[in-house]
Amino acid sequence: MAAFFSGFSEPPQHEAPEPLEGPVVATVTGGTIIWFALFLIQLPFYGWFDDHGHTWWIWTCLAGGGLGLIGIWYVRRRDAAIRRDAAARNAAEPDGPGASAAR
């Protein structure tokens, strides 16, 4: 088996980059609003969707909105946990944040 892979080189090992942090709560909230808006826009046309066999479009939008509510709950708790951790780390430093840079 080793002979089969002998022609392949090992992939280069790189350090993983830091994860990007952005306005996660706003992004998830915006997406949730869009899903609910699409549900409400399509709801008056339920008969047309039913006639053409596309009612799943309506229910997909409702499911997206519902999952978005779970996502909002999750990312808000995540942001709060990140803030608590940062505050605990700053409080654990002996002279406060940036004290070593001032010396």
N, C-alpha and C positions, 0 to 999 in steps of 0.2 A: 504494500500500500504506500510505503514511503517513496518508492520509486515513481509512483504516479504523480506525486506532488513535488518531486525534486526540481522540476523546471520552474516552479512558482517561487517567487521571492516573498518574504514576509512583508506585510503591509507596514508602512512607516508608523511608528508610535508617536502620537502627538498628545499633548495635554488637552483635555477637554476644555472648551471655553466656558466662561461663566454664563449662566442662563440670563437671557434678556428679561428685564423687568420693565413693564409698561403699565399703562392704565388698564389693568386687567378687569377691575370691577366695572368700569365704564364700558369696556368692550363687551363683556358678557351681558350687561344690562341693555346695551344698544341692540345686540343680537336678539335678546329675548323680546324686546319691544317690537322688533321687525317681525318675528314669528307670530306674535299675537296680532299685530296689524294685518298681516297676510291672512290669518284665520278670519278676522272680522270682515275683511274686504271680500273674501270668497264666500262667506256664509250666506249672503242674500242670493247667491247663484247656485245654491245647493241642488236645485232641480236640474239645472243644466249639467252639473257635474255628475249627478246620479244617472241621467239619461245617457251620458257618454262613458260611464264606467270609471270616472275619475274622482270619486268621493274620497279616495285615499289621500288626494292632495290636501283636502280640508283637514283631515285628521292628522296628517303629517305636520301641518302648521301648528295645530293644537298641541301635539306631542312635543314639538320643538319649543313652544312657549313654556310648557310644563317642565321640561328638562332644563330650560333656561332659568326657571325659578330655583331649581335645585342648584344650578351652577352659580347663581348670584349668592345664595346662602353659603356655598362652599368657598367662593373666592373672598367674600367678606370675612369669614372666619380665618382664612389663610392670611389675609393682610393683617388682621388683628394679631395673629400669632407671630407674624414676622416682626411687627412693631413691638410686641412684648419681649421677644427675644433680643431685639436690638437695645431696648431699654435696660434689660437685665445685664447685657454685656457691658453697656456703658456704666452702669452702676457698679459692676464688679471691678472695673479698672480703679487702681488705687488713687490716682489724682484726677480722675475724670478723663473724658475723651480729649485727645490731642495734647495731653500734658507732656509727653516725651518730646514732642516736636518743639515745644516752647523752650526747652532747656538748651 
